[in-house]
Amino acid sequence: MAYLTEYQYYENTGNPHTEDANWGSYQYVSLYDIVNNFMLMYAGNHSLVNNEERYRILFHAKRAIQELNYDAFKELKILELEVCDTLRFVLPPDYVNWVRISLYKDGVLRPLTENIQTNWSDAYLQDNNCRILFDHDGNILKPSTSTIDLQRIEGTKKSIYLNEQSPYNNREGYCVDGDWYFDYGIGAQYGLNTETANFNPTFKINKKAGVINFSSDMAGEFCILEYVSDGMEAGDDSQISVNKLFEEYVYAYIQFAILNAKFGVQEYVVARARKRSSALLRNAKLRISNIHPGRLIQNIRGMDKWIK
């Protein structure tokens, strides 16, 4: 492992264009170093793992890093994009799952609520007898936009309006370009769905299409997506790294994965490798949980608050 001088770390050898390239890098170990270290220290005729090709070790190292990103890492990626009139936010290529989706407005992050109802769909063209139409190749004809998508984009789909200062509070209405419109109400209003009651815009993720679909009042606004990455850095192996707290677990995972797939290895050897890998993962999770007295004291301060 090549270490950096302090000048290289802080100033990147005087390069003003990539001054921050090495900041924070000391707490991580690269994929290249992980594979080299494993082949040097854990593989060979004197070890359980021997005569293994480098590409196999590289494959299992990537799988270990992916599992860590899914399950253990507390590191999130944050992306800001402006939502255009189509009310779509294209998911980044390394997206795995979302943590929080917010509207950034007036210097404040406003968390959005996931719409439990479907706000997008595909559609087929039909004739007057509701029979599906096909082209000359036998493929189904589709419109450019489905009815439910069109209503969402144009703001003609009903949603709940929340404003305690307004007589229309808890009423279903239409939000068009940020302005609310309501039907003429007759009688009392009942049955507020508190699960969907939210003044902020709503969203629904279409994983297959790779987009987030928003309600109509999100047009022209900035969306902040906090998400979990797969850690593969768009396929660039030179950018893949893992926190040093998980380094020993990655070696144990590679060893277990190779022994588990190898013919003729005794079951007790595989079981021992599995237990070691699981124990190191639990230990690494505790290390990176970042629990220390300062955080606990900060949370306990709220216990003295008077609730009226």
Buried (B, 14 or more C-beta within 10 A) or exposed (E): EEEEEEEBBEBBEEEEEEEEEBEEEEEBBBBBBBBBBBBEEBBEEEEBBEEBEEEBBBBBBBBBBBBBBBEBBEEEBEBEBEBEEEBBBEBBEBBBEBEEBBBBEEEEEBEBBEBEEEBBEEBEEEEEEEEEEEEEEEEEEEEEBBEBBBBBBBBBBBBBBBEEEEEBBBBBBBBEEEEBEEEEEEEEEEEBEEEBBBEBBBBBBBEEEBBBBBBBBBBEBEBBBBBBBBBBBEEEBEEBBBBEBBBBBBBBBBBBBBBBEBEEBEEEBBEBBBEBBBEBBEBBBEEBEEEEEEEEEEEEEEEEEEEE
